[in-house]
């Protein structure tokens, strides 16, 4: 007598159109959620959300006003004639020569005034320029822009202003001040105002 292999019994689930649609709907929902989660930025991705456009506009407007005010102050401090200094003003094209004279000055007050004053004149460039001109947000661009502006100021002093002279050390100090202002505050402010929008 031949033996017949019996198949194990399985639970019978009747198929219906409603059940098939429900399964497809659940799969589509899970797929949509996964795709949405993949597109959305992760909390720890490090991306900064940009400020609302009214706040960005206000920040840029305030920075522009401060920049104009600073330009007026800079012109008064550097382009004002000083006839009393005409006999002692001298051109310096050798980096470090005037710095050495400042440091060897007998009075500490004059040293702080010369070095600290030139450093402070450059700080607003490093803070305000990245906000007013977003294309100059990079460190190298801020430094180059400050150096160019200060070179023009020094050239004007030496060629047109009585009692003033061109000094390369002043340009170096001004540019260093811009570098410090950018590293301490300008970079953070520019990132807050001109933050990149998260990618969809």
C-alpha positions in Angstrom: 0.0 0.0 0.0 1.6 3.3 -1.0 2.0 6.0 1.6 0.7 9.5 0.8 2.6 12.4 2.4 0.2 14.7 4.1 0.8 18.5 4.0 0.6 20.3 7.2 -2.5 22.3 7.6 -2.2 26.1 7.4 -4.5 28.7 8.6 -6.7 29.8 5.7 -7.2 33.5 5.3 -9.8 34.4 2.8 -8.6 37.2 0.5 -10.8 40.2 0.1 -10.3 43.5 -1.8 -10.7 45.4 1.4 -7.9 43.6 3.1 -5.6 44.0 0.1 -6.2 47.8 0.0 -5.6 48.1 3.8 -2.2 46.3 3.5 -1.2 48.5 0.5 -2.3 51.6 2.4 -0.2 50.7 5.4 2.9 50.0 3.3 2.5 53.3 1.5 2.1 55.1 4.8 5.3 53.6 6.2 7.2 54.3 3.0 6.0 58.0 3.0 7.0 58.4 6.6 10.5 57.0 5.9 11.0 59.3 2.9 9.9 62.3 4.9 12.2 61.4 7.8 15.1 61.1 5.4 14.4 64.5 3.8 13.9 66.3 7.1 17.2 67.6 8.7 18.3 65.8 11.8 18.4 67.8 15.1 22.1 67.2 15.5 23.1 68.0 11.9 24.5 71.4 13.0 22.4 73.5 10.5 21.2 76.8 11.7 17.8 78.1 10.8 17.8 81.6 9.3 16.2 84.4 11.1 12.8 85.7 9.9 13.3 88.2 7.1 12.0 91.2 9.1 14.7 90.5 11.8 17.4 90.0 9.1 16.4 93.3 7.4 16.5 95.1 10.7 19.9 93.7 11.6 21.4 94.6 8.2 19.9 98.1 8.5 21.4 98.7 12.0 24.8 97.4 10.8 24.7 99.8 7.8 23.9 102.7 10.1 26.8 101.8 12.4 29.1 101.4 9.4 28.2 104.9 8.1 28.8 106.4 11.6 32.1 104.6 11.9 33.2 105.9 8.5 32.5 109.4 9.7 34.5 108.9 12.9 37.3 107.2 10.9 37.5 110.2 8.5 37.7 112.7 11.4 40.4 110.7 13.2 42.6 110.0 10.3 42.0 112.7 7.7 41.9 115.8 9.9 45.0 118.0 9.4 47.5 118.3 12.3 49.9 121.2 11.6 51.5 120.8 15.0 52.8 117.3 13.9 54.2 118.4 10.6 57.8 118.5 11.8 57.7 115.0 13.4 55.5 113.2 10.9 57.5 110.8 8.8 56.7 108.1 6.3 57.3 104.5 7.4 57.5 101.7 4.8 59.3 99.2 7.0 56.9 96.9 9.0 57.7 96.9 12.7 59.7 100.2 12.8 56.9 102.3 14.3 55.8 99.4 16.5 59.3 99.4 18.0 59.1 103.1 18.6 55.7 102.8 20.3 57.0 100.0 22.6 60.1 101.9 23.4 58.2 105.1 24.3 58.9 106.3 27.9 55.2 106.8 28.6 52.9 103.8 28.8 49.9 106.0 28.0 51.3 106.9 24.6 52.1 103.3 23.8 48.6 102.1 24.7 47.1 105.1 22.8 49.0 104.4 19.6 48.7 100.6 19.5 45.3 100.2 21.1 43.8 103.0 19.1 44.9 101.5 15.8 43.6 98.1 16.8 40.2 99.5 17.8 39.9 101.3 14.5 39.9 98.0 12.7 37.5 96.1 15.0 34.3 97.5 13.4 35.4 96.2 10.0 35.5 92.7 11.3 32.1 93.0 13.1 30.0 95.0 10.6 31.3 94.1 7.2 30.2 90.4 7.3 26.7 91.6 8.1 26.4 94.4 5.6 28.0 92.5 2.8 27.3 88.8 3.0 29.7 88.0 0.2 32.6 89.1 2.4 31.8 86.8 5.2 35.0 84.8 4.8 37.9 85.6 7.0 40.3 86.2 4.2 37.9 88.6 2.4 37.3 90.7 5.6 41.1 91.0 6.1 41.8 91.9 2.5 39.0 94.5 2.4 40.2 96.1 5.7 43.8 96.2 4.4 42.7 97.9 1.1 40.6 100.5 2.9 43.3 101.3 5.4 46.0 101.5 2.7 43.8 104.1 0.8 43.5 106.0 4.1 47.2 106.0 4.7 47.9 107.0 1.1 45.5 110.0 1.5 47.2 110.9 4.8 50.7 110.9 3.3 49.7 112.7 0.1 47.0 115.2 1.0 46.8 115.8 4.8 49.1 118.2 6.6 50.9 116.7 9.6 50.1 113.2 8.6 52.2 110.5 7.0 51.9 107.0 5.5 52.7 104.3 8.1 52.5 100.6 7.1 52.4 99.6 10.8 49.1 101.4 11.2 47.7 99.3 8.4 49.0 96.2 10.1 47.4 97.1 13.4 44.1 98.1 11.8 43.9 94.8 9.9 44.8 92.9 13.1 41.9 94.7 14.8 39.5 93.6 12.1 40.7 90.0 12.4 40.1 90.1 16.2 36.6 91.6 15.7 35.7 89.0 13.2 36.9 86.1 15.3 35.3 87.3 18.5 31.9 88.6 17.3 31.6 89.2 13.5 31.6 85.5 12.5 28.8 84.6 15.0 26.7 87.6 14.0 27.0 86.9 10.3 26.1 83.3 10.8 23.0 84.3 12.8 21.8 86.9 10.3 22.8 85.1 7.1 22.4 81.4 8.1 21.8 79.0 5.3 18.4 77.5 4.9 18.2 73.8 5.6 18.0 71.7 2.5 14.6 70.0 1.8 
